[in-house]
């Protein structure tokens, strides 16, 4: 999967640092929610919607990491 240039620009503009895997998940979620390629889809989102996606991905990754530690 090619990394979205515009998603990376949004993250940089908002001062949000992410790991490569998080950016891939953010791209996929934008595509799922908008039905478009992430570079096009991100333009359809408000800043609040974008931040909601980023935070949901981060929460999910933290929860998965915590579950792996418990197992």
C-alpha distance (Angstrom), angle and dihedral (degrees) to the residues before:
residue distance angle dihedral
X1 . . .
X2 3.78 . .
X3 3.78 114.9 .
X4 3.77 115.7 -113.3
X5 3.78 112.0 -112.6
X6 3.80 94.0 -160.7
X7 3.80 93.5 49.0
X8 3.80 89.1 52.6
X9 3.83 89.1 49.4
X10 3.84 91.0 51.6
X11 3.80 90.9 49.9
X12 3.80 91.7 48.9
X13 3.82 93.1 46.2
X14 3.80 90.3 51.0
X15 3.81 92.4 45.9
X16 3.81 93.9 -118.3
X17 3.78 117.5 149.1
X18 3.80 116.3 -156.1
X19 3.74 138.4 174.4
X20 3.80 119.4 -114.1
X21 3.81 91.9 -106.1
X22 3.80 91.5 52.4
X23 3.80 91.2 51.9
X24 3.80 90.3 51.2
X25 3.81 90.4 51.9
X26 3.81 91.1 46.9
X27 3.82 89.4 52.3
X28 3.81 91.3 50.3
X29 3.81 92.7 48.1
X30 3.81 92.1 49.9
X31 3.81 88.8 50.6
X32 3.81 91.1 48.2
X33 3.80 94.1 49.0
X34 3.80 97.9 42.4
X35 3.80 101.3 31.2
X36 3.80 89.1 -132.0
X37 3.79 138.3 97.6
X38 3.80 107.9 -77.5
X39 3.84 96.1 -111.3
X40 3.79 89.4 56.2
X41 3.80 95.7 35.0
X42 3.79 95.5 53.2
X43 3.81 89.0 61.9
X44 3.82 88.8 60.6
X45 3.82 92.4 57.2
X46 3.78 129.0 85.9
X47 3.77 117.7 -129.4
X48 3.82 89.1 -106.5
X49 3.82 91.7 53.4
X50 3.80 90.5 48.6
X51 3.80 91.8 50.2
X52 3.81 90.0 48.5
X53 3.81 89.7 55.3
X54 3.81 92.4 48.1
X55 3.80 92.6 49.1
X56 3.81 93.3 46.3
X57 3.81 90.5 52.6
X58 3.80 91.5 48.6
X59 3.82 93.0 48.3
X60 3.79 91.2 48.7
X61 3.81 92.2 49.8
X62 3.83 91.9 48.5
X63 3.80 91.4 48.7
X64 3.82 91.4 49.1
X65 3.81 91.3 48.4
X66 3.81 91.3 49.4
X67 3.81 91.7 49.3
X68 3.81 90.2 51.2
X69 3.82 90.6 53.1
X70 3.80 91.4 51.8
X71 3.82 93.6 50.0
